[in-house]
Amino acid sequence: MEKVIFFKVHHARKIISTFTDTKPVGVFRLDIATVYNEKQHAFERKWAQLINPDNVGAHCGHLLVSIAVTERGVPSQVKKYFNLIE
């Protein structure tokens, strides 16, 4: 069975104003095996192309992603970009 990671981007103003589950502006789908097969089992600062959920053929932007897949209890050897503010 293939495990999949979903990134969903929502419009911040609509989330704050309605406090309900809003429809995503863009989505990106990635399977865990793709990340695990990379060097150090991670993607660092890669651009993900977001797809419009209403029109699958339409692209609607990009999202900068850093993600690592490890076994439970094993620390990642990847740099900690999450603590850096640019």
N, C-alpha and C positions, 0 to 999 in steps of 0.2 A: 504494500500500500504506500503510495506516494504522499508525503506530508508537504503541505503548501503554506507559505507565508504570504499574507495579504497586507499591503500597505494601502490605507484609505485616507485620502486628504479631503477634509471638510472645510467649508467656508466658516471662518472663525466668527464673523459677525452674526451669522444665522444661528450658530450653536449657542452663543451667549444670549441672543434675544429670545430664543424659543425654549431653551432648556429641554429639548426633545431630541430624539434621534433624527438627524438630518440626512438627506441624501448626499453621498460623497460627490465631490467635484471631479476627482480623478482617482484611479486605482492602479496598483501595480501588483502583479502576482509573480511569485518566485518559489521554486521548490527547494527544500532544504538540501537535497543532494547537490544542487548546483553550487551552493555556498560551501558545503563540506568538501567538495572536490577542488576548491581553490587553495592557493598557497596559504598556509596557516589556518585553513578552514574559515576564511573570512573574506568579506568584501570591505575595503576601506575607502571611504570617500568616493564612491561610484555614483554616477548619475543614473537614476531610474526614470524611464520615460513613462509618464502617467497617461492612462487611457481614459477617455470619457466613457462612463458606464452606460450612458444612453445611446452612444454611437461608437461601437467598438473600433471602427476604422479611423476615428478621429483622435488625434493626440491633443492633450490639453496642458502640457507642461512637463517639468522635470522635478525630481526630488533627490537631494543629496543623501545617500544612505551609507552608514557604516554598520555592519552586522557580522557577528561571529557565531558559529555553531560548534559547540564542544560537548563532550560527554558530561553527564551529571557529576559534579564534584571536581572537575578538572578545570583549573583556571586558564583563561585565554592568554596567549603570548602577544596579543595584538596591542598596539599603542592605545592609550585611553584618549581618543578624540572627543569623547562625550563630555569631558570636563573642560575642554578648551572653548573659549568664546572668541570668535573672530570679529 
